[in-house]
Amino acid sequence: MKVIYSSYWGSYLAVVAASLHLGYIDFNEYNAESISALPLFNKIKNEDLGEMLFIGTDEKKRDVYVIGSKKTGNILEKAIKGIADIYGYRKDLVLFIDLNSHMNIFLCIGIFLTKRLGLSKTGTTIILKGVEWKYDVLKRIVQYVKSQPIYEVAKPGVAK
């Protein structure tokens, strides 16, 4: 089973959600330093958009990925599930979580400063404030995702 966290750049909310999911950062307490130290936080570039980046495997053996999808998360989810269907895989083998609806003004301004104006230090500080505002929401989303049942992968055309 695969879990894919998607957000505009894939570098902020998706990385934080995936890291919460895998226990790479403290689930109970927001910590800007540990978040900014995550390997992919603020590192995904324009040419990386649309590429699924493996983050790790959780305790239930689910592979966790992030992807930058700009504003196409819902389209991407349909495409991934459609491809699974074409190849005979169950659509529920992929949990796609589009986090774009959780963007806030701090994230938008911080990303603009970082990506468009090259003001990385100032932009990152503002982005971290935006992540802090959404930290409890991300925790609830991750709790929900982790509570979902695990489905076994069956080879296409093989009856269980």
C-alpha atoms as a printed R data frame, in Angstrom:
    type eleno elety resid chain resno      x       y       z
1   ATOM     1    CA   MET     A     1  0.000   0.000   0.000
2   ATOM     2    CA   LYS     A     2  1.223   3.495  -0.840
3   ATOM     3    CA   VAL     A     3  0.505   6.811   0.869
4   ATOM     4    CA   ILE     A     4  1.111   9.971  -1.160
5   ATOM     5    CA   TYR     A     5  0.994  13.399   0.474
6   ATOM     6    CA   SER     A     6  0.592  16.124  -2.134
7   ATOM     7    CA   SER     A     7  0.842  19.886  -1.849
8   ATOM     8    CA   TYR     A     8  1.578  22.842  -4.109
9   ATOM     9    CA   TRP     A     9  5.375  22.454  -4.046
10  ATOM    10    CA   GLY     A    10  5.473  19.155  -2.143
11  ATOM    11    CA   SER     A    11  8.190  20.739  -0.062
12  ATOM    12    CA   TYR     A    12  6.243  22.143   2.875
13  ATOM    13    CA   LEU     A    13  2.889  20.737   4.030
14  ATOM    14    CA   ALA     A    14  3.447  17.391   2.276
15  ATOM    15    CA   VAL     A    15  6.922  16.950   3.764
16  ATOM    16    CA   VAL     A    16  5.666  17.848   7.251
17  ATOM    17    CA   ALA     A    17  2.664  15.490   6.965
18  ATOM    18    CA   ALA     A    18  4.833  12.621   5.685
19  ATOM    19    CA   SER     A    19  7.364  13.263   8.451
20  ATOM    20    CA   LEU     A    20  4.621  13.261  11.090
21  ATOM    21    CA   HIS     A    21  3.303  10.027   9.585
22  ATOM    22    CA   LEU     A    22  6.717   8.365   9.847
23  ATOM    23    CA   GLY     A    23  7.623   9.788  13.257
24  ATOM    24    CA   TYR     A    24 10.541  11.831  11.924
25  ATOM    25    CA   ILE     A    25  9.328  14.868  13.880
26  ATOM    26    CA   ASP     A    26  7.549  15.199  17.216
27  ATOM    27    CA   PHE     A    27  3.862  14.508  16.736
28  ATOM    28    CA   ASN     A    28  2.731  16.293  19.881
29  ATOM    29    CA   GLU     A    29  4.771  19.486  19.796
30  ATOM    30    CA   TYR     A    30  5.543  21.836  16.908
31  ATOM    31    CA   ASN     A    31  9.288  22.450  16.548
32  ATOM    32    CA   ALA     A    32 10.423  24.811  13.774
33  ATOM    33    CA   GLU     A    33 14.063  23.695  14.006
34  ATOM    34    CA   SER     A    34 13.303  20.008  13.474
35  ATOM    35    CA   ILE     A    35 10.936  20.830  10.605
36  ATOM    36    CA   SER     A    36 13.400  23.110   8.819
37  ATOM    37    CA   ALA     A    37 16.057  20.385   9.217
38  ATOM    38    CA   LEU     A    38 13.986  17.802   7.307
39  ATOM    39    CA   PRO     A    39 15.933  16.719   4.191
40  ATOM    40    CA   LEU     A    40 13.264  17.807   1.678
41  ATOM    41    CA   PHE     A    41 11.836  20.812   3.514
42  ATOM    42    CA   ASN     A    42 12.202  23.797   1.155
43  ATOM    43    CA   LYS     A    43 14.329  21.682  -1.207
44  ATOM    44    CA   ILE     A    44 11.924  20.624  -3.970
45  ATOM    45    CA   LYS     A    45 12.506  22.630  -7.122
46  ATOM    46    CA   ASN     A    46 10.284  23.423 -10.091
47  ATOM    47    CA   GLU     A    47 11.773  20.576 -12.154
48  ATOM    48    CA   ASP     A    48 10.873  18.120  -9.349
49  ATOM    49    CA   LEU     A    49  7.134  18.893  -9.540
50  ATOM    50    CA   GLY     A    50  5.097  15.814 -10.421
51  ATOM    51    CA   GLU     A    51  7.821  13.438  -9.257
52  ATOM    52    CA   MET     A    52  6.931  11.122  -6.382
53  ATOM    53    CA   LEU     A    53  9.680  11.266  -3.791
54  ATOM    54    CA   PHE     A    54  9.994   8.358  -1.369
55  ATOM    55    CA   ILE     A    55 10.177   9.463   2.276
56  ATOM    56    CA   GLY     A    56 10.050   6.153   4.139
57  ATOM    57    CA   THR     A    57  8.031   3.116   5.213
58  ATOM    58    CA   ASP     A    58  5.726   3.223   8.222
59  ATOM    59    CA   GLU     A    59  5.257   0.631  10.958
60  ATOM    60    CA   LYS     A    60  2.478  -1.057   8.944
61  ATOM    61    CA   LYS     A    61  4.752  -1.413   5.887
62  ATOM    62    CA   ARG     A    62  3.073   1.388   3.911
63  ATOM    63    CA   ASP     A    63  5.449   3.317   1.655
64  ATOM    64    CA   VAL     A    64  5.094   7.080   2.129
65  ATOM    65    CA   TYR     A    65  5.780   9.575  -0.669
66  ATOM    66    CA   VAL     A    66  5.451  13.298  -1.290
67  ATOM    67    CA   ILE     A    67  4.708  15.022  -4.564
68  ATOM    68    CA   GLY     A    68  4.512  18.637  -5.648
69  ATOM    69    CA   SER     A    69  1.379  19.057  -7.731
70  ATOM    70    CA   LYS     A    70  0.804  22.829  -7.895
71  ATOM    71    CA   LYS     A    71 -3.001  23.140  -8.124
72  ATOM    72    CA   THR     A    72 -3.586  19.764  -9.801
73  ATOM    73    CA   GLY     A    73 -3.789  17.460  -6.776
74  ATOM    74    CA   ASN     A    74 -7.337  16.319  -7.517
75  ATOM    75    CA   ILE     A    75 -6.468  15.639 -11.169
76  ATOM    76    CA   LEU     A    76 -3.326  13.770 -10.167
77  ATOM    77    CA   GLU     A    77 -5.278  11.604  -7.736
78  ATOM    78    CA   LYS     A    78 -7.737  10.605 -10.473
79  ATOM    79    CA   ALA     A    79 -4.866   9.839 -12.854
80  ATOM    80    CA   ILE     A    80 -3.038   7.643 -10.325
81  ATOM    81    CA   LYS     A    81 -6.198   5.710  -9.473
82  ATOM    82    CA   GLY     A    82 -7.050   5.425 -13.183
83  ATOM    83    CA   ILE     A    83 -3.633   3.966 -13.963
84  ATOM    84    CA   ALA     A    84 -4.042   1.495 -11.085
85  ATOM    85    CA   ASP     A    85 -7.396   0.474 -12.571
86  ATOM    86    CA   ILE     A    86 -5.966   0.068 -16.082
87  ATOM    87    CA   TYR     A    87 -3.317  -2.300 -14.735
88  ATOM    88    CA   GLY     A    88 -5.847  -4.232 -12.675
89  ATOM    89    CA   TYR     A    89 -4.806  -3.020  -9.228
90  ATOM    90    CA   ARG     A    90 -7.277  -2.001  -6.573
91  ATOM    91    CA   LYS     A    91 -7.717   1.758  -6.352
92  ATOM    92    CA   ASP     A    92 -7.652   1.615  -2.552
93  ATOM    93    CA   LEU     A    93 -4.014   0.479  -2.609
94  ATOM    94    CA   VAL     A    94 -3.099   4.158  -2.944
95  ATOM    95    CA   LEU     A    95 -4.069   6.775  -0.372
96  ATOM    96    CA   PHE     A    96 -3.648  10.180  -2.018
97  ATOM    97    CA   ILE     A    97 -3.880  13.144   0.337
98  ATOM    98    CA   ASP     A    98 -4.152  16.542  -1.360
99  ATOM    99    CA   LEU     A    99 -3.115  19.206   1.153
100 ATOM   100    CA   ASN     A   100 -3.566  22.212  -1.154
101 ATOM   101    CA   SER     A   101 -6.780  23.245   0.587
102 ATOM   102    CA   HIS     A   102 -4.746  23.806   3.756
103 ATOM   103    CA   MET     A   103 -2.555  26.579   2.360
104 ATOM   104    CA   ASN     A   104 -2.722  29.837   4.313
105 ATOM   105    CA   ILE     A   105 -1.524  33.411   3.825
106 ATOM   106    CA   PHE     A   106  1.776  32.789   5.646
107 ATOM   107    CA   LEU     A   107  2.589  29.835   3.408
108 ATOM   108    CA   CYS     A   108  1.669  31.788   0.264
109 ATOM   109    CA   ILE     A   109  3.750  34.834   1.199
110 ATOM   110    CA   GLY     A   110  6.683  32.757   2.440
111 ATOM   111    CA   ILE     A   111  6.749  30.612  -0.686
112 ATOM   112    CA   PHE     A   112  6.562  33.726  -2.889
113 ATOM   113    CA   LEU     A   113  9.503  35.286  -1.043
114 ATOM   114    CA   THR     A   114 11.522  32.073  -1.220
115 ATOM   115    CA   LYS     A   115 10.747  30.845  -4.733
116 ATOM   116    CA   ARG     A   116 10.173  34.082  -6.664
117 ATOM   117    CA   LEU     A   117 12.332  36.643  -4.882
118 ATOM   118    CA   GLY     A   118 15.089  34.363  -3.589
119 ATOM   119    CA   LEU     A   119 14.651  35.614  -0.013
120 ATOM   120    CA   SER     A   120 15.092  32.163   1.455
121 ATOM   121    CA   LYS     A   121 15.768  33.041   5.101
122 ATOM   122    CA   THR     A   122 12.859  35.485   5.429
123 ATOM   123    CA   GLY     A   123 10.550  33.296   3.350
124 ATOM   124    CA   THR     A   124 11.354  30.164   5.346
125 ATOM   125    CA   THR     A   125 10.636  31.949   8.631
126 ATOM   126    CA   ILE     A   126  7.202  32.951   7.326
127 ATOM   127    CA   ILE     A   127  6.575  29.467   5.871
128 ATOM   128    CA   LEU     A   128  7.330  27.926   9.263
129 ATOM   129    CA   LYS     A   129  4.728  30.238  10.831
130 ATOM   130    CA   GLY     A   130  2.213  28.987   8.248
131 ATOM   131    CA   VAL     A   131  3.107  25.372   9.022
132 ATOM   132    CA   GLU     A   132  2.702  26.086  12.741
133 ATOM   133    CA   TRP     A   133 -0.820  27.416  12.079
134 ATOM   134    CA   LYS     A   134 -1.692  24.163  10.278
135 ATOM   135    CA   TYR     A   135  0.207  21.742  12.526
136 ATOM   136    CA   ASP     A   136 -2.875  20.499  14.408
137 ATOM   137    CA   VAL     A   137 -4.765  20.054  11.128
138 ATOM   138    CA   LEU     A   138 -1.866  18.062   9.668
139 ATOM   139    CA   LYS     A   139 -1.777  15.893  12.795
140 ATOM   140    CA   ARG     A   140 -5.492  15.105  12.427
141 ATOM   141    CA   ILE     A   141 -5.053  14.258   8.746
142 ATOM   142    CA   VAL     A   142 -2.115  11.972   9.517
143 ATOM   143    CA   GLN     A   143 -4.047  10.273  12.330
144 ATOM   144    CA   TYR     A   144 -6.904   9.635   9.918
145 ATOM   145    CA   VAL     A   145 -4.576   8.268   7.212
146 ATOM   146    CA   LYS     A   146 -2.799   5.985   9.673
147 ATOM   147    CA   SER     A   147 -6.153   4.657  10.916
148 ATOM   148    CA   GLN     A   148 -7.141   3.460   7.442
149 ATOM   149    CA   PRO     A   149 -7.130  -0.300   6.843
150 ATOM   150    CA   ILE     A   150 -4.183  -1.910   5.102
151 ATOM   151    CA   TYR     A   151 -4.925  -3.714   1.858
152 ATOM   152    CA   GLU     A   152 -2.746  -6.468   0.471
153 ATOM   153    CA   VAL     A   153 -1.326  -6.062  -2.987
154 ATOM   154    CA   ALA     A   154 -2.582  -8.789  -5.302
155 ATOM   155    CA   LYS     A   155 -1.066  -9.388  -8.699
156 ATOM   156    CA   PRO     A   156 -3.415  -8.325 -11.495
157 ATOM   157    CA   GLY     A   157 -5.593 -11.184 -12.671
158 ATOM   158    CA   VAL     A   158 -4.856 -13.354  -9.627
159 ATOM   159    CA   ALA     A   159 -7.895 -14.188  -7.522
160 ATOM   160    CA   LYS     A   160 -7.529 -14.017  -3.756
